[in-house]
Amino acid sequence: MYRLILGIGFIVLLSLMWIGGRGKPVTRVIHEDKTIRKALRVHMIEKRQGNDSGFIVNAAKLLEVSKDAFIFYNMDIRTENGIYMKCKYAEYDASHSRLNVPGKIILELPKDNARALINGIVWDRNSGKATTEKPVEVRGKGILIKAKKAVFSNNFQRLNFFGGVYAKVSINYVSL
């Protein structure tokens, strides 16, 4: 009797799922919250040992997902050189000192009075080098540069563009 009731209940459940999802693809999302700690409205100031360089980090939310892995939401960074970086999502690997921004990022370069629009970047903070394998566009007064990929070195002080580079630059930016 117990098996019969259990079997009928299972058939009814399957029927309801089939009727409810008819004509629509069924997607199952399994959410595993592996967060160790969470912080809201984060404001951090980092200074490197041995010198006075550093930067300021602000984030709406910060999740610690393992001992050395962190996720930032609505993050912005301002370096000691005034470079400003803003993104909606970023992953930080503390063991390798590497910041990965898989989505859109805005990078303001005050030295050149320009703004870089990038879709995905990896910044190795130990070497000061950041790379993107996706198209990048830099715009500013008297400057427009587009390329298939770019490498930023010296903590975003030097930019190198690769692949299908298009540059329209005012004579004021050219140093001979």
Secondary structure as UniProt FT lines:
FT   HELIX           2..20
FT   TURN            21..23
FT   STRAND          37..47
FT   TURN            49..50
FT   STRAND          54..66
FT   TURN            67..68
FT   STRAND          69..79
FT   TURN            80..81
FT   STRAND          84..93
FT   TURN            94..97
FT   STRAND          98..109
FT   TURN            110..113
FT   STRAND          114..124
FT   TURN            125..128
FT   STRAND          129..132
FT   STRAND          136..140
FT   TURN            141..142
FT   STRAND          143..147
FT   STRAND          149..153
FT   TURN            154..157
FT   STRAND          158..162
FT   STRAND          166..169
FT   HELIX           171..173
//
